[in-house]
Structures are given as structure tokens and as C-alpha cells.
Amino acid sequence: MSTGTTGEARGRASDMVVWFDFGGVLSPPLGELFRAFEKKTGIGPEQLRLAMEDVGRDLGVPPLAPIESGTMPEAEWTALLAAALRRRWPGLDQSRARWDAFGRQWFGGVEVNAPVAEAARRLGEAGFRVGVLSNNVREWEPYWRAVIEPAGELDFVVDSCLHGVRKPEPAIYALAQRTAAAGASDCVLVDDLAENCRAAEEAGWTAVHFRDTAQALRELSAVTGIRLCRLP
């Protein structure tokens, strides 16, 4: 990879903040994580997704909102998740699921998306400020922090569960701007969820909708003026 930098990008690098999502961007794709959990526990991706949706529906919120906003401890949420699985599939064997240590089990063996981690490092070396803007869970912090260590030192981390706001709520984008002392036009979000990207753009940010690694790094290269991948 080359880090060719345009004059315009050099001029803006110190002002621009590139915010990476964790789940599905710095981590492997979410589908891959669900399949890995199935290998560990025998609980299929669709079973787990439906149970998460049931928990959210019962609480009147998006599936992961209680733990991502920090309003519910992991143990309480996983107890609801296990109960939702029992309701849908009474005979499902849950004995291999570590509901008392869900984060540790979920992230066990997970490795960073290496090209994205390298892109984050290269942007930092080129003078850009780099952060993580993530909907995440308080009890999971040691595990996901370990996953992203190859991305190098970050300038900022805004973690939804520590602030009671989550993407795509407008307040979390405003919080990220205050954290970085940056204007909206200086912020770039790389996220795998379209609704989070739309909300960022509505806040005046630039958004790169992560569909796959090569596509996202091509688009981020165009935004920053830094060649982050081998372009065709």
C-alpha cells in the first residue's frame, strides 16, 4: 500500500477526524461473528437474532439498545435472551452458552479486520485524527479493546454505553464532535449500518457505508486523499 497524500489532504489532515465503527468494520462481519458463536454454542445465527429481536420487542426498544445504552447490565440482558430462546425453541440445548460471560465467549478468538486496522494506522501516521465511534457494551470493553489493538493508538473513543446515547441518535454525533473539538464537516464515519451513515450525513458529516473491506477503503481513500488500498 502507498500513502500518497494530496496537498489538499495534507492541509486538512489535522482538522479531519475519521471515526471507525467497531462491530462489522474493525471487527469481522457480523454474520461471521454469529456463525462463530454457533460453533461455540450450537445456537444458530437466526435463532440468536430472533431471540434478540424478541427481547427488544418485549422492552419496546431496538434489540441491543438496553446494553448499548448502558441502562441494563449484561447479565440481566442475557437472562432475557436465554428465556427468549427457551420460549421459541423449548428443546434447544443452551448448555454450551456462557450466559454469565457472554462477551468473553462472543469475542473469544475474534481477530481485527487487518486491512481496516492498517488503514487506521496509516491515517494516523498521515496526520489525521482517528477515533472509534461504537455502539458497545460496558462489560465487553476488555474484549473488543483487545481485538482492535492492531489499529494502534487512537485519538478518541466514544462508546455508547458510557454516555447513554447510541447511533443513530443525533446526540452521539454531537458528543463525538465535542470530544474531538471538531466541526461536523471535519468528521467522517465508516459504518456498516446504513441508518447510522444516514444519521451522520444528516448531522453534516461525511459517511462511508461499509459493505466490504475493499469498497470501503476505496471510498475512504477518495475522501481522505490517502491511498489505503490497491486501487484497480
C-alpha positions as CSV (number, residue, x, y, z in Angstrom):
1,M,0.0,0.0,0.0
2,S,1.1,3.5,-0.7
3,T,0.4,6.6,1.5
4,G,0.4,9.1,-1.3
5,T,-1.1,12.3,0.1
6,T,-2.6,15.2,-1.9
7,G,-1.8,18.8,-1.0
8,E,-5.4,19.3,0.0
9,A,-5.4,16.3,2.2
10,R,-2.2,17.4,3.9
11,G,-3.8,20.7,4.6
12,R,-6.9,19.2,6.1
13,A,-5.4,16.2,7.9
14,S,-5.0,17.9,11.2
15,D,-8.6,19.0,11.2
16,M,-10.3,15.8,9.9
17,V,-11.4,13.1,12.3
18,V,-12.0,9.6,10.8
19,W,-14.4,7.7,13.1
20,F,-14.5,3.9,12.6
21,D,-17.3,1.7,13.8
22,F,-16.2,-1.4,15.7
23,G,-18.7,-4.2,15.0
24,G,-18.6,-5.1,11.3
25,V,-15.9,-2.6,10.4
26,L,-12.9,-3.1,12.7
27,S,-14.2,-6.5,13.6
28,P,-15.1,-9.2,11.1
29,P,-18.6,-9.0,9.5
30,L,-21.4,-9.6,12.0
31,G,-22.6,-12.6,10.1
32,E,-19.2,-14.2,10.6
33,L,-19.4,-13.5,14.4
34,F,-22.8,-15.1,14.6
35,R,-21.5,-18.2,12.8
36,A,-18.6,-18.3,15.2
37,F,-20.9,-18.2,18.1
38,E,-22.9,-21.1,16.7
39,K,-19.7,-23.2,16.6
40,K,-19.1,-22.4,20.2
41,T,-22.6,-22.9,21.5
42,G,-24.8,-24.8,18.9
43,I,-27.2,-21.8,18.8
44,G,-27.8,-20.8,15.2
45,P,-27.5,-17.3,13.9
46,E,-31.2,-17.0,13.0
47,Q,-32.1,-18.4,16.4
48,L,-29.9,-15.8,18.2
49,R,-31.1,-12.9,16.0
50,L,-34.8,-13.7,16.6
51,A,-34.3,-14.1,20.3
52,M,-32.5,-10.7,20.4
53,E,-35.4,-9.2,18.5
54,D,-37.9,-10.7,20.9
55,V,-36.0,-9.1,23.9
56,G,-36.1,-5.7,22.2
57,R,-39.7,-6.1,21.3
58,D,-40.7,-7.0,24.8
59,L,-38.9,-3.9,26.1
60,G,-40.1,-1.6,23.3
61,V,-36.6,-0.8,22.1
62,P,-34.1,-1.9,19.4
63,P,-32.7,-5.3,20.2
64,L,-29.4,-4.3,21.7
65,A,-30.4,-0.9,23.0
66,P,-30.6,-1.8,26.7
67,I,-27.0,-2.9,26.9
68,E,-25.6,-0.5,24.3
69,S,-27.1,2.5,26.1
70,G,-25.8,1.2,29.5
71,T,-29.3,1.0,31.0
72,M,-29.2,-2.7,31.6
73,P,-26.4,-4.9,32.9
74,E,-25.2,-7.7,30.6
75,A,-26.3,-10.4,33.0
76,E,-29.9,-9.2,33.1
77,W,-30.0,-8.9,29.3
78,T,-28.5,-12.3,28.7
79,A,-31.1,-13.8,31.1
80,L,-33.8,-12.3,29.0
81,L,-32.1,-13.6,25.9
82,A,-31.9,-17.2,27.2
83,A,-35.5,-17.0,28.2
84,A,-36.5,-15.8,24.7
85,L,-34.6,-18.8,23.2
86,R,-36.5,-21.2,25.5
87,R,-39.8,-19.7,24.5
88,R,-39.2,-20.2,20.8
89,W,-37.2,-23.4,21.0
90,P,-38.0,-25.3,24.3
91,G,-35.8,-28.2,23.4
92,L,-32.7,-26.1,22.4
93,D,-29.6,-27.1,24.2
94,Q,-28.1,-24.0,25.8
95,S,-25.6,-25.8,28.0
96,R,-22.6,-24.6,26.0
97,A,-23.7,-20.9,26.1
98,R,-21.9,-18.9,28.8
99,W,-24.7,-16.5,29.6
100,D,-22.8,-15.4,32.7
101,A,-19.8,-14.4,30.4
102,F,-21.4,-13.6,27.1
103,G,-18.9,-11.0,25.9
104,R,-15.9,-13.2,26.7
105,Q,-17.4,-16.1,24.8
106,W,-18.6,-13.9,21.9
107,F,-15.2,-12.3,21.3
108,G,-13.1,-15.4,22.0
109,G,-10.9,-16.0,19.0
110,V,-12.1,-12.9,17.2
111,E,-9.4,-11.0,15.2
112,V,-9.4,-7.5,13.9
113,N,-10.2,-6.7,10.3
114,A,-6.5,-6.3,9.4
115,P,-6.8,-4.1,6.3
116,V,-9.0,-1.6,8.2
117,A,-6.7,-1.6,11.2
118,E,-3.8,-0.8,8.8
119,A,-5.9,2.0,7.3
120,A,-6.5,3.5,10.7
121,R,-2.7,3.4,11.5
122,R,-1.8,4.9,8.1
123,L,-4.3,7.7,8.6
124,G,-2.8,8.5,12.0
125,E,0.7,8.5,10.5
126,A,-0.5,10.9,7.8
127,G,-1.7,13.4,10.4
128,F,-5.4,12.6,10.6
129,R,-7.1,12.2,13.9
130,V,-8.6,8.7,14.3
131,G,-11.4,7.5,16.6
132,V,-13.8,4.7,17.3
133,L,-17.5,5.6,17.5
134,S,-19.2,2.5,18.6
135,N,-22.5,1.1,20.0
136,N,-21.0,-1.2,22.5
137,V,-21.5,-2.8,25.9
138,R,-19.8,-1.9,29.2
139,E,-18.9,-5.4,30.1
140,W,-17.4,-6.2,26.7
141,E,-14.8,-3.4,26.7
142,P,-11.8,-5.5,27.7
143,Y,-12.5,-7.9,24.8
144,W,-13.2,-5.5,22.0
145,R,-10.3,-3.3,23.1
146,A,-8.0,-6.3,22.8
147,V,-9.4,-7.0,19.3
148,I,-8.6,-3.5,17.9
149,E,-5.1,-3.2,19.4
150,P,-3.5,-3.7,15.9
151,A,-5.2,-0.4,14.8
152,G,-2.7,1.4,17.0
153,E,-3.2,4.3,19.3
154,L,-6.5,6.1,18.9
155,D,-7.1,9.7,19.5
156,F,-10.7,9.3,20.6
157,V,-13.1,6.6,21.7
158,V,-16.8,7.3,22.0
159,D,-18.6,4.3,23.4
160,S,-22.4,4.4,23.5
161,C,-22.8,2.6,26.8
162,L,-20.7,5.1,28.7
163,H,-22.9,8.0,27.6
164,G,-26.4,6.7,27.4
165,V,-26.8,7.6,23.7
166,R,-26.2,5.3,20.7
167,K,-26.1,5.5,16.9
168,P,-28.2,6.6,15.0
169,E,-29.3,9.1,17.7
170,P,-28.2,12.6,16.8
171,A,-26.8,13.2,20.3
172,I,-24.0,10.7,19.8
173,Y,-22.7,12.6,16.7
174,A,-22.8,15.9,18.6
175,L,-21.0,14.2,21.5
176,A,-18.3,12.9,19.1
177,Q,-17.8,16.4,17.7
178,R,-17.4,17.8,21.2
179,T,-15.0,15.1,22.2
180,A,-12.8,15.8,19.2
181,A,-13.4,19.6,19.2
182,A,-14.3,19.2,15.6
183,G,-16.8,20.6,13.2
184,A,-19.4,18.4,11.5
185,S,-17.7,19.0,8.1
186,D,-14.4,17.6,9.5
187,C,-15.9,14.3,10.7
188,V,-16.0,11.1,8.6
189,L,-17.8,8.0,9.8
190,V,-17.1,4.5,8.5
191,D,-20.0,2.3,9.5
192,D,-21.7,-0.9,8.2
193,L,-25.2,0.2,9.0
194,A,-27.0,2.4,6.5
195,E,-29.1,4.1,9.2
196,N,-26.0,5.2,11.1
197,C,-24.5,6.6,7.9
198,R,-27.7,8.5,7.1
199,A,-27.8,10.0,10.6
200,A,-24.2,11.1,10.3
201,E,-24.9,12.8,7.0
202,E,-27.9,14.5,8.4
203,A,-25.6,15.8,11.1
204,G,-23.3,17.3,8.4
205,W,-20.7,14.5,8.5
206,T,-19.3,12.5,5.6
207,A,-20.2,8.9,5.7
208,V,-18.6,5.8,4.1
209,H,-21.1,2.9,4.2
210,F,-19.0,-0.2,4.8
211,R,-20.3,-3.0,2.6
212,D,-17.0,-4.8,2.2
213,T,-13.4,-4.0,3.1
214,A,-12.1,-3.2,-0.4
215,Q,-15.1,-1.0,-1.3
216,A,-14.9,0.9,2.0
217,L,-11.2,1.5,1.7
218,R,-11.6,2.8,-1.9
219,E,-14.2,5.3,-0.8
220,L,-12.2,6.3,2.3
221,S,-9.2,6.8,0.1
222,A,-11.2,9.2,-2.1
223,V,-12.4,11.1,1.0
224,T,-9.1,11.5,2.7
225,G,-6.7,11.7,-0.3
226,I,-4.7,8.8,1.2
227,R,-4.3,5.6,-0.8
228,L,-5.4,3.0,1.7
229,C,-5.7,0.1,-0.6
230,R,-4.5,-1.0,-4.0
231,L,-6.9,0.7,-6.3
232,P,-7.9,-1.1,-9.6
